[in-house]
């Protein structure tokens, strides 16, 4: 199909609009460039149509976009003209794209800036309005040239050079006040109640003086006169004990709830109230007397109903399936239902308190009746079919159809409450669940047994602390795990089954899975988790351990021995590859090796101990300071159990270490300046501890300078020995002086460290 050129299309479009060829149902929008035009309006508004046609012809170069269904998407006319074989509708459906831009509203000229869109307009007062524009956060206040009148007003205003016409509703306070006062007077005229009359008086008084206010006041006065006449008539009738006249007044407006059966009480009570000044001067006071009389009688009637209902309920709950023995018999259920049905939905609080029940006693009693109906059906059942139907009442829970015979045996007719029946149901369910669990745990173990038991256990009651039910389910989980062990067809599957948390097995060794599989496939008894532990794991570990011990003994090379020692079944600790030569020497040298414990003690620990002792001896011989020696000696003391050194404090250890260091350096050898054996070290430790103790004792016993020089001039104090005689006298004097000070303390003290003595001597 050949397309017309754009100029022809433009002419066609305008002609179509003018001649009405564009259906109004099409509801199309045409954008000329960025300015949109509503085609519906071009059809109905000739001025809009002419402006559109003019703008279209002048701006066709800006592009024409058509939105046939006003959905915000359009097609480019140029694209349409370039296509073949489609109508405009078909082309738009397949090729439309979003198109935005203002739609000309007919004001000004197309393409001119258009005014804001008014979102809402409200009146502030008669000459000021508040205007909210779309997209503008704050409302704008506009002052009007013409005051608003009460009701809807069409206002014309200018904002930012744009003229707007809007409708605003204005509520004139004076008109509103007058209407409110009028409505209040009408209400008082209709109700004849003092409260309504007083409310209307307040509103009328607030009105400005006018003929209307005067008229409303006259209407109020008329209502007040009517009220006064009614009150006077009631009091007069009561004083005269004229019950007919009194009832005529009380049964008419404004009074309510007058009961002809209580007219005597009304007469007496109103007459008695007349003796009290102002006690019956208003409609409200007289109505209160009527209400009080109604309540007194009503409460008495309700109390009677409650007493009857309580009696019927007591009889029912004692014998749910009983009757009164009359002909025809009335069941206790029917009697209780009738008594409860007669109760009001909510009891007066006074009655509820007097009868010791809640105001919702009727609803509470109905729940009990419903339960008793369920219990009576259970008690009346003469066979299991009837019993099952009775137990399937929603009052009971966890009823298992398969256990109906057991329920029948458990229910003996003494269960007269829902709770009692439920206890029997729960007891049966628990017992049957336990029986099924025990059966599932008894060989041969099968999935079918577990499924049956699980269903029964799940039918047990859910308690807040549900150890019984959860315990049964845990036991079934163990059975399921054992079945998985027995049914495993591969070593991987068996290992997964053996590692189940439900079995809680110990010493499962993946390296021995083949041995475990042989035992399982060979018919090892595995009915319990203990069976799996003993007959599979422990047995498999035993055979694997024997083989592992034999591999150690049979190793011919150091590498073979290392592999054998690191085998998982042996579970050896502290295997040190760097000592493999020492391990091999012990194995080959005839060390006792009957089990893994022998290997650990007689090979690993023995070789490690020798190596560690050598390392510790090297540390002692390599020490160059007292601090290094203290560290080395501590390691030796711990390994050799030299408690005398271990129990010294840090300072004492350091002093002994210094003495040992000096003794080591004095060794003539060979080798020189070294201890040859660990026993040499421990012997020297003991020697120096004793020497230190003797030195401290002699110093603390010195009584004069000569004694002190003798005590200080020893190997343990080489610094003193290096002094001249006169220097030794001075140093001994200082030490003695310090000792005298210590002994004079309370309690008396003395030197406890060589360091303290050296400090006292100034060395």
C-alpha positions as a printed Julia matrix, in Angstrom:
763×3 Matrix{Float64}:
   0.0     0.0     0.0
   1.48    3.34   -1.07
   1.85    5.98    1.68
   0.97    9.66    1.16
   3.63   12.28    1.77
   3.74   14.15    5.11
   2.09   17.27    3.71
  -0.78   15.21    2.4
  -1.09   13.43    5.74
  -1.25   16.74    7.61
  -3.97   17.99    5.33
  -5.74   14.68    5.76
  -5.56   14.84    9.52
  -6.93   18.36    9.74
  -9.68   17.56    7.28
 -10.6    14.45    9.23
 -10.91   16.44   12.42
 -13.04   19.11   10.82
 -15.34   16.67    9.08
 -15.65   14.42   12.14
 -13.91   11.5    10.52
 -11.81   10.98   13.67
 -14.18    9.16   16.01
 -14.44   10.61   19.51
 -14.12    7.09   20.76
 -10.57    7.06   19.5
  -9.57    9.52   22.28
  -6.29   10.23   20.49
  -3.56   12.74   21.33
  -1.37   14.3    18.65
   2.02   15.8    19.58
   3.41   18.4    17.22
   6.98   18.5    18.37
   6.76   18.75   22.16
   3.23   20.25   22.27
   0.29   17.88   22.61
  -3.29   18.39   21.44
  -6.44   16.6    22.61
  -8.28   15.38   19.51
 -11.56   14.98   21.43
 -11.47   18.7    22.1
 -10.71   19.55   18.49
 -13.92   17.7    17.65
 -16.05   19.71   20.1
 -14.24   23.09   20.37
 -13.93   25.0    17.08
 -11.48   27.57   18.47
  -9.26   24.8    19.83
  -9.53   23.02   16.47
  -8.49   26.1    14.48
  -5.53   26.79   16.77
  -4.45   23.16   16.45
  -4.63   23.19   12.66
  -2.69   26.45   12.45
   0.06   25.23   14.84
   0.24   21.91   13.01
   0.84   23.5     9.6
   3.41   25.95   11.02
   5.41   23.38   13.03
   5.13   20.18   11.01
   8.92   20.13   10.69
   9.21   19.48   14.44
   7.75   16.03   13.97
   4.27   14.6    14.44
   3.57   11.89   17.01
   0.21   10.14   17.38
  -1.05    8.47   20.58
  -4.26    6.75   19.51
  -5.32    5.36   22.91
  -3.93    8.07   25.24
  -1.67    5.64   27.12
   1.38    7.93   27.1
   3.04    6.12   24.2
   2.97    7.23   20.57
   4.43    6.58   17.13
   6.38    8.92   14.88
   4.42    9.74   11.74
   7.65    9.67    9.67
   8.24    6.08   10.82
   4.68    5.15    9.96
   4.95    6.68    6.49
   8.11    4.66    5.86
   6.37    1.38    6.75
   4.3    -0.8     4.45
   1.28   -3.06    4.85
  -0.11   -1.81    8.23
  -2.84    0.5     9.39
  -1.97    3.29   11.81
  -3.59    1.3    14.68
  -1.57   -1.8    13.82
   1.62    0.22   13.49
   1.15    1.93   16.86
   0.52   -1.38   18.63
   3.83   -2.75   17.4
   6.01    0.38   17.5
   4.75    2.8    20.19
   7.24    4.45   22.56
   6.72    6.73   25.59
   6.03   10.37   24.68
   5.76   13.16   27.25
   5.0    16.84   26.91
   2.3    19.32   27.96
  -1.15   18.99   26.44
  -2.36   22.44   25.36
  -5.31   23.42   27.56
  -6.75   25.97   25.12
  -5.51   29.07   26.94
  -3.13   31.51   25.29
  -1.42   30.14   22.23
  -0.14   26.56   21.67
   3.48   26.31   22.79
   3.21   29.21   25.26
   4.1    28.51   28.91
   1.0    27.19   30.64
  -0.09   27.76   34.19
   0.34   25.36   37.08
  -2.21   22.66   37.78
  -4.37   23.45   40.8
  -4.47   20.54   43.23
  -6.85   22.02   45.8
  -8.45   25.28   46.92
  -9.79   26.11   50.4
 -11.17   29.23   52.03
  -9.25   30.89   54.89
 -11.83   33.61   55.4
 -14.34   35.47   53.26
 -11.65   37.34   51.29
  -8.67   34.96   51.36
  -8.21   31.52   49.84
  -5.37   28.97   50.05
  -4.33   27.39   46.75
  -2.14   24.29   46.44
  -0.52   23.67   43.05
   0.74   20.31   41.88
   4.51   20.07   42.28
   4.62   23.12   44.61
   5.24   22.24   48.25
   3.82   25.3    50.03
   0.25   26.51   49.45
  -0.28   30.06   48.18
  -2.63   32.58   49.81
  -4.7    34.62   47.37
  -6.65   37.76   48.38
  -9.96   38.06   46.53
 -11.51   41.27   45.23
 -15.03   39.99   45.92
 -15.92   38.46   49.3
 -17.09   34.86   49.36
 -20.63   33.93   50.3
 -21.67   30.89   52.28
 -21.53   27.72   50.17
 -19.82   27.07   46.81
 -18.26   30.04   45.04
 -16.68   30.28   41.55
 -13.6    32.46   41.95
 -11.32   34.02   39.34
  -7.72   34.81   40.39
  -4.34   35.47   38.78
  -1.07   33.84   39.88
   2.26   34.3    38.11
   0.5    35.95   35.2
  -1.86   33.04   34.64
  -5.62   33.35   35.27
  -7.33   30.5    37.09
 -11.02   29.75   37.62
 -11.82   27.45   40.53
 -14.72   26.53   42.8
 -14.21   27.0    46.55
 -16.54   26.19   49.4
 -16.8    28.81   52.14
 -18.47   28.22   55.48
 -19.62   31.57   56.86
 -19.14   31.35   60.66
 -22.29   33.37   61.26
 -24.37   31.1    59.04
 -22.79   27.99   60.58
 -23.45   29.24   64.1
 -27.06   30.07   63.25
 -27.6    26.64   61.67
 -26.05   24.88   64.68
 -28.26   26.84   67.07
 -31.34   26.11   64.97
 -30.53   22.39   64.81
 -30.03   22.32   68.59
 -33.4    23.96   69.18
 -35.08   21.47   66.85
 -33.42   18.61   68.77
 -34.61   20.01   72.12
 -38.13   20.42   70.76
 -38.12   16.8    69.72
 -36.53   15.28   72.84
 -37.89   17.54   75.61
 -34.7    16.71   77.55
 -33.05   19.31   79.79
 -29.58   18.43   78.46
 -30.61   19.18   74.88
 -32.42   22.3    76.05
 -29.34   23.58   77.88
 -27.11   22.87   74.89
 -29.43   24.8    72.56
 -29.55   27.73   75.01
 -25.75   28.05   74.94
 -25.7    28.2    71.13
 -28.62   30.66   70.86
 -27.14   32.95   73.51
 -23.89   33.1    71.53
 -25.7    34.46   68.43
 -25.62   38.19   67.72
 -28.85   40.02   68.46
 -31.34   39.59   65.64
 -34.93   38.71   64.95
 -33.83   35.16   64.24
 -32.21   34.83   67.65
 -35.33   36.25   69.31
 -37.46   33.67   67.5
 -35.16   30.81   68.53
 -35.2    32.01   72.14
 -38.98   32.0    72.08
 -38.94   28.41   70.87
 -36.56   27.49   73.71
 -38.83   29.16   76.23
 -41.75   27.16   74.85
 -39.83   23.91   75.27
 -38.87   24.87   78.83
 -42.54   25.55   79.61
 -43.47   22.12   78.26
 -40.78   20.47   80.39
 -41.95   22.35   83.48
 -45.52   21.25   82.87
 -44.47   17.6    82.45
 -42.4    17.65   85.67
 -45.23   19.32   87.57
 -47.73   16.81   86.18
 -45.58   13.85   87.27
 -45.14   15.21   90.79
 -48.84   16.03   91.1
 -49.9    12.54   89.95
 -47.42   10.89   92.33
 -48.58   13.03   95.26
 -52.19   12.12   94.51
 -51.26    8.47   94.0
 -52.96    8.71   90.62
 -51.22    5.79   88.9
 -53.21    6.14   85.67
 -52.21    9.76   85.19
 -48.65    9.01   86.23
 -48.28    6.09   83.8
 -49.71    8.24   80.95
 -46.96   10.79   81.58
 -44.11    8.29   82.14
 -44.99    6.26   79.05
 -44.81    9.32   76.81
 -41.96   11.47   75.58
 -39.48   12.38   77.04
 -39.52    9.38   79.39
 -38.4     5.88   78.35
 -38.57    2.3    79.67
 -41.68    2.8    81.78
 -43.08   -0.61   82.84
 -46.79   -0.69   83.71
 -46.07   -3.58   86.12
 -43.93   -1.23   88.17
 -46.26    1.8    88.29
 -46.76    1.28   92.02
 -43.03    1.44   92.64
 -42.73    4.55   90.44
 -45.55    6.26   92.37
 -44.06    5.46   95.75
 -40.5     6.37   94.82
 -41.39    9.67   93.11
 -43.68   10.69   95.98
 -40.92    9.87   98.49
 -38.4    11.87   96.46
 -40.72   14.9    96.52
 -40.0    15.22  100.23
 -36.42   16.15   99.32
 -36.08   19.65   97.87
 -35.17   19.68   94.14
 -35.1    15.85   94.05
 -37.75   15.69   91.29
 -37.4    19.07   89.6
 -36.14   17.76   86.25
 -36.92   15.17   83.62
 -33.5    13.58   84.25
 -34.17   13.18   87.99
 -37.54   11.56   87.37
 -36.05    9.24   84.7
 -33.34    8.22   87.17
 -36.05    7.16   89.67
 -37.75    5.08   86.93
 -34.43    3.47   85.95
 -33.62    2.63   89.55
 -36.96    0.91   90.04
 -36.46   -1.03   86.79
 -32.97   -2.12   87.82
 -34.07   -3.29   91.25
 -36.78   -5.49   89.83
 -34.63   -6.61   86.88
 -31.76   -7.66   89.12
 -34.09   -9.72   91.25
 -35.45  -11.5    88.19
 -31.97  -12.14   86.78
 -30.78  -13.41   90.15
 -33.58  -15.97   90.1
 -32.55  -17.1    86.63
 -28.9   -17.42   87.66
 -29.81  -19.49   90.74
 -31.84  -21.84   88.54
 -29.01  -22.09   85.97
 -26.39  -22.8    88.63
 -28.53  -25.58   90.08
 -29.1   -27.15   86.67
 -25.39  -26.93   85.86
 -24.42  -28.59   89.14
 -26.76  -31.49   88.41
 -25.45  -31.77   84.84
 -21.78  -31.81   85.75
 -22.43  -34.5    88.35
 -24.26  -36.82   85.94
 -23.77  -35.64   82.34
 -25.91  -38.42   80.82
 -28.68  -38.38   83.43
 -32.33  -37.3    83.35
 -35.02  -36.35   85.85
 -36.74  -39.74   85.75
 -40.08  -38.25   84.77
 -42.32  -39.34   81.93
 -41.38  -38.08   79.48
 -37.89  -37.76   80.88
 -35.99  -34.47   80.62
 -32.25  -34.94   80.33
 -30.0   -32.93   82.57
 -28.42  -31.52   79.43
 -31.78  -30.22   78.18
 -32.67  -28.79   81.58
 -29.33  -27.0    81.89
 -29.57  -25.7    78.31
 -33.03  -24.26   78.95
 -31.88  -22.56   82.15
 -28.77  -21.08   80.54
 -30.66  -19.97   77.43
 -32.99  -17.94   79.67
 -30.08  -15.87   81.0
 -29.27  -12.43   79.59
 -26.12  -12.27   77.48
 -24.38  -10.26   80.19
 -25.34  -10.32   83.86
 -25.65   -7.1    85.85
 -22.44   -6.68   87.83
 -24.37   -6.64   91.11
 -25.96  -10.01   90.32
 -22.68  -11.52   89.09
 -20.93  -10.45   92.28
 -23.71  -11.78   94.5
 -23.73  -15.16   92.73
 -19.94  -15.44   92.56
 -19.77  -15.62   88.77
 -18.5   -13.49   85.91
 -20.8   -11.16   84.0
 -20.25  -13.51   81.02
 -21.61  -16.47   82.98
 -23.99  -17.42   80.18
 -21.16  -17.91   77.68
 -19.06  -19.75   80.26
 -21.93  -22.09   81.15
 -22.62  -22.8    77.48
 -19.04  -24.0    77.03
 -19.51  -26.4    79.94
 -22.79  -27.68   78.44
 -21.03  -28.31   75.14
 -18.4   -30.34   76.99
 -21.04  -32.28   78.89
 -22.81  -33.14   75.63
 -19.53  -34.63   74.39
 -18.96  -36.52   77.66
 -22.56  -37.84   77.77
 -22.15  -39.29   74.28
 -19.04  -41.15   75.46
 -20.82  -42.45   78.57
 -23.89  -43.57   76.59
 -21.9   -45.43   73.9
 -22.73  -49.14   73.98
 -20.32  -50.28   71.27
 -17.08  -49.21   69.66
 -18.81  -47.65   66.65
 -20.78  -45.31   68.92
 -17.73  -44.67   71.08
 -15.57  -43.69   68.1
 -18.25  -41.28   66.87
 -18.44  -39.76   70.37
 -14.66  -39.41   70.71
 -14.43  -37.7    67.34
 -16.15  -34.67   68.89
 -13.92  -31.6    68.67
 -13.83  -31.51   72.47
 -11.36  -34.41   72.39
  -7.91  -34.45   70.8
  -5.48  -37.02   69.41
  -8.08  -39.78   68.94
  -6.57  -42.66   66.96
  -9.19  -44.7    65.08
  -6.95  -47.76   65.2
  -6.94  -47.71   69.0
 -10.71  -47.64   69.54
 -10.73  -51.08   71.18
  -8.09  -49.96   73.67
 -10.01  -46.74   74.39
 -13.13  -48.84   74.96
 -11.31  -50.93   77.54
  -9.81  -47.9    79.29
 -13.06  -45.89   79.6
 -15.07  -47.31   82.51
 -17.91  -44.8    82.79
 -16.47  -42.79   85.67
 -15.09  -40.09   83.39
 -17.59  -37.23   83.78
 -15.45  -34.42   82.35
 -13.76  -33.8    79.04
 -10.44  -33.64   80.88
 -10.98  -37.09   82.44
 -11.83  -38.65   79.08
  -8.82  -36.95   77.52
  -6.55  -38.35   80.25
  -7.64  -41.88   79.32
  -7.06  -41.12   75.62
  -3.58  -39.76   76.36
  -2.75  -42.73   78.6
  -3.72  -45.21   75.89
  -1.8   -43.24   73.24
   1.35  -43.11   75.38
   1.21  -46.8    76.26
   0.67  -47.86   72.66
   3.46  -45.57   71.48
   5.86  -47.09   74.02
   4.88  -50.62   72.97
   5.53  -49.74   69.34
   8.89  -48.13   70.17
  10.0   -51.23   72.09
   8.86  -53.41   69.17
  10.82  -51.23   66.74
  13.92  -51.62   68.92
  13.55  -55.41   68.99
  15.2   -57.38   66.19
  14.84  -57.84   63.4
  14.89  -54.05   62.9
  12.68  -52.83   60.04
  11.65  -49.52   58.59
   8.0   -50.62   58.78
   8.22  -50.95   62.57
   9.8   -47.52   62.83
   7.08  -45.99   60.64
   4.32  -47.53   62.76
   5.94  -46.41   66.0
   6.61  -42.9    64.7
   2.95  -42.41   63.8
   1.9   -43.44   67.32
   4.51  -41.26   68.99
   3.5   -38.25   66.89
  -0.05  -38.82   68.13
   1.06  -38.19   71.71
   0.3   -34.96   73.53
   2.62  -32.0    72.94
   3.73  -30.66   76.3
   5.74  -27.56   77.11
   8.53  -29.82   78.35
   7.97  -32.84   76.14
  10.78  -35.14   77.27
   8.66  -38.32   76.98
   7.59  -37.78   73.37
  10.98  -36.42   72.33
  12.68  -39.33   74.07
  10.62  -41.86   72.09
  11.43  -40.06   68.84
  15.14  -40.05   69.75
  15.01  -43.81   70.34
  13.41  -44.31   66.93
  16.12  -42.15   65.36
  18.69  -44.56   66.82
  16.83  -47.54   65.31
  16.72  -45.79   61.94
  20.46  -45.12   62.17
  21.17  -48.79   63.0
  19.06  -49.9    60.02
  21.17  -47.58   57.85
  24.31  -49.3    59.13
  22.9   -52.74   58.43
  21.65  -51.74   54.96
  24.81  -49.94   53.81
  25.97  -51.43   50.49
  29.22  -49.49   50.11
  32.06  -48.57   52.41
  31.29  -44.87   51.93
  27.64  -45.43   52.82
  28.63  -47.44   55.9
  31.03  -44.73   57.08
  28.28  -42.1    56.78
  25.91  -44.34   58.76
  28.5   -45.01   61.47
  29.18  -41.28   61.85
  25.5   -40.52   62.58
  25.02  -38.27   65.64
  22.1   -40.47   66.68
  24.43  -43.45   67.3
  27.06  -41.37   69.14
  29.73  -43.98   68.4
  33.34  -43.44   69.5
  36.68  -44.39   67.94
  35.21  -44.66   64.43
  38.3   -44.94   62.22
  37.74  -44.22   58.52
  40.95  -46.14   57.74
  39.34  -49.32   59.07
  36.08  -49.01   57.13
  36.86  -52.18   55.18
  37.16  -54.13   58.44
  33.86  -52.63   59.68
  32.16  -53.54   56.4
  33.42  -57.13   56.66
  31.97  -57.45   60.16
  28.59  -55.95   59.16
  28.32  -58.1    56.03
  29.45  -61.11   58.05
  26.35  -60.97   60.23
  27.62  -59.14   63.3
  24.74  -58.67   65.77
  23.72  -54.99   65.59
  20.35  -54.45   67.23
  21.43  -51.63   69.55
  23.91  -48.78   69.36
  26.01  -50.67   71.91
  26.04  -53.64   69.52
  27.39  -51.44   66.75
  30.02  -50.01   69.07
  31.18  -53.4    70.4
  30.59  -55.75   67.49
  31.61  -53.45   64.67
  33.73  -50.51   65.81
  35.61  -52.06   68.74
  35.98  -55.42   66.99
  37.14  -53.74   63.78
  39.52  -51.5    65.68
  40.94  -54.56   67.5
  41.75  -56.43   64.33
  43.11  -53.28   62.74
  45.22  -52.53   65.82
  46.74  -56.03   65.8
  47.74  -55.61   62.18
  49.15  -52.16   62.88
  51.33  -53.44   65.77
  52.59  -56.29   63.57
  53.5   -53.77   60.85
  55.73  -51.88   63.32
  57.58  -55.04   64.31
  57.91  -56.18   60.67
  59.24  -52.86   59.3
  62.63  -53.38   57.62
  63.44  -49.78   56.74
  63.14  -46.5    58.57
  60.54  -45.3    56.03
  58.43  -48.43   56.54
  58.7   -47.95   60.31
  57.63  -44.29   60.1
  54.56  -45.21   58.01
  53.7   -47.98   60.49
  54.08  -45.68   63.51
  51.82  -43.04   61.9
  49.05  -45.56   61.18
  45.72  -44.32   62.6
  44.8   -47.49   64.56
  47.81  -47.08   66.83
  46.84  -43.52   67.8
  50.42  -42.81   68.86
  51.37  -39.33   70.03
  54.54  -37.27   69.65
  55.93  -39.36   66.78
  58.91  -37.29   65.57
  60.15  -38.18   62.07
  63.58  -36.72   62.86
  64.04  -39.46   65.49
  63.13  -42.36   63.2
  66.69  -43.76   63.43
  66.41  -43.89   67.24
  62.95  -45.52   66.98
  64.33  -48.14   64.57
  67.23  -48.9    66.88
  64.86  -49.54   69.81
  62.52  -51.74   67.71
  65.44  -53.71   66.31
  67.11  -53.82   69.72
  64.36  -55.94   71.18
  62.12  -53.41   72.87
  58.97  -55.06   74.22
  56.19  -54.46   71.63
  53.01  -56.39   72.35
  50.5   -53.58   71.81
  50.16  -49.9    70.97
  50.89  -48.94   74.57
  54.24  -50.74   74.42
  55.14  -48.89   71.23
  54.22  -45.56   72.81
  56.22  -46.23   76.0
  59.13  -48.41   74.89
  59.81  -46.8    71.54
  58.36  -43.32   71.1
  58.56  -42.0    74.66
  61.9   -43.74   75.32
  63.58  -42.28   72.22
  61.92  -38.87   72.7
  63.08  -38.75   76.31
  66.68  -39.44   75.37
  66.55  -36.84   72.61
  64.87  -34.27   74.87
  67.4   -34.91   77.62
  70.22  -34.3    75.16
  68.57  -31.08   74.01
  68.18  -29.93   77.61
  71.84  -30.79   78.37
  72.98  -28.77   75.36
  70.96  -25.81   76.64
  72.67  -26.05   80.05
  76.12  -26.24   78.47
  75.36  -23.4    76.02
  74.06  -20.97   78.68
  76.26  -17.87   79.02
  74.24  -15.89   81.57
  72.53  -16.69   84.83
  69.15  -15.99   83.2
  69.81  -18.45   80.36
  71.06  -21.02   82.88
  67.95  -20.57   85.02
  65.75  -21.34   81.99
  67.85  -24.38   81.07
  67.93  -25.7    84.67
  64.18  -25.29   85.04
  63.64  -27.52   81.99
  66.0   -30.15   83.45
  64.36  -29.95   86.87
  60.88  -30.42   85.43
  61.97  -33.39   83.3
  63.93  -35.02   86.14
  61.53  -34.15   88.93
  64.06  -32.05   90.84
  61.49  -30.51   93.18
  64.09  -28.79   95.37
  64.89  -26.47   92.45
  61.32  -26.24   91.15
  60.09  -25.0    94.55
  62.63  -22.14   94.74
  61.33  -18.66   94.01
  62.5   -16.82   90.91
  65.33  -14.95   92.64
  66.59  -18.08   94.35
  66.5   -20.0    91.04
  68.54  -17.23   89.44
  71.13  -17.33   92.25
  71.47  -21.12   92.08
  71.75  -20.85   88.28
  74.61  -18.37   88.7
  76.4   -20.78   91.04
  75.84  -23.71   88.64
  77.13  -21.58   85.75
  80.33  -20.85   87.7
  80.71  -24.52   88.61
  80.22  -25.57   84.95
  82.87  -23.14   83.78
  85.29  -24.6    86.31
  85.0   -28.15   84.91
  88.41  -29.29   83.69
  86.99  -31.83   81.25
  87.15  -33.47   78.93
  85.15  -31.9    77.63
  86.09  -28.68   79.38
  83.42  -26.28   80.71
  80.61  -28.81   80.05
  78.48  -31.27   81.93
  78.81  -34.72   80.39
  75.52  -36.12   81.65
  72.13  -34.9    82.82
  72.85  -36.54   86.17
  75.87  -34.28   86.47
  73.52  -31.31   86.12
  71.02  -32.51   88.73
  73.89  -33.32   91.12
  75.31  -29.82   90.65
  71.87  -28.29   91.22
  71.6   -30.11   94.56
  75.2   -29.1    95.49
  74.62  -25.42   94.76
  71.23  -25.32   96.51
  72.99  -26.71   99.62
  75.92  -24.28   99.23
  73.54  -21.31   98.93
  71.63  -22.41  102.0
  74.89  -22.81  104.0
  76.15  -19.42  102.84
  72.94  -17.64  103.88
  72.96  -19.46  107.23
  76.55  -18.53  108.05
  75.99  -14.87  107.15
  72.84  -14.67  109.29
  74.73  -16.29  112.28
  77.71  -13.91  112.17
  78.0   -12.0   115.46
  80.93   -9.73  114.61
  82.95   -8.48  111.68
  85.47  -11.32  111.92
  82.65  -13.9   111.78
  81.08  -12.02  108.9
  84.38  -11.96  106.92
  84.67  -15.71  107.39
  81.07  -16.23  106.25
  81.43  -13.95  103.2
  84.82  -15.17  102.0
  83.55  -18.24  100.16
  83.17  -19.46   96.59
  79.5   -18.37   96.49
  80.65  -14.72   96.86
  83.6   -14.32   94.44
  83.19  -10.53   94.41
  84.1   -10.42   98.13
  87.12  -12.66   97.7
  88.49  -10.21   95.14
  88.6    -7.34   97.71
  91.67   -6.28   99.74
  91.65   -7.02  103.46
  90.66   -3.49  104.39
  87.91   -3.48  101.74
  86.64   -6.83  103.08
  86.47   -5.33  106.6
  84.42   -2.4   105.31
  82.11   -4.67  103.28
  81.67   -7.08  106.21
  80.84   -4.11  108.45
  78.13   -2.95  106.02
  76.6    -6.42  105.81
  76.69   -6.85  109.6
  75.08   -3.45  110.11
  72.28   -4.39  107.7
  71.84   -7.75  109.44
  71.49   -6.02  112.83
  68.79   -3.76  111.3
  66.91   -6.78  109.95
  67.1    -8.63  113.25
  65.78   -5.56  115.09
  62.57   -5.59  113.03
  59.31   -6.93  114.42
  59.14   -9.72  113.65
  62.89  -10.24  113.32
  64.19  -10.74  109.78
  67.39  -11.91  108.11
  69.03  -12.22  104.69
  67.1   -14.59  102.39
  68.97  -14.05   99.13
  72.59  -13.71   98.04
  71.49  -10.65   96.08
  70.42   -8.89   99.28
  73.81   -9.63  100.87
  75.68   -8.3    97.83
  73.56   -5.17   97.89
  74.28   -4.68  101.58
  78.03   -5.05  100.91
  77.82   -2.55   98.1
  79.04   -5.14   95.59
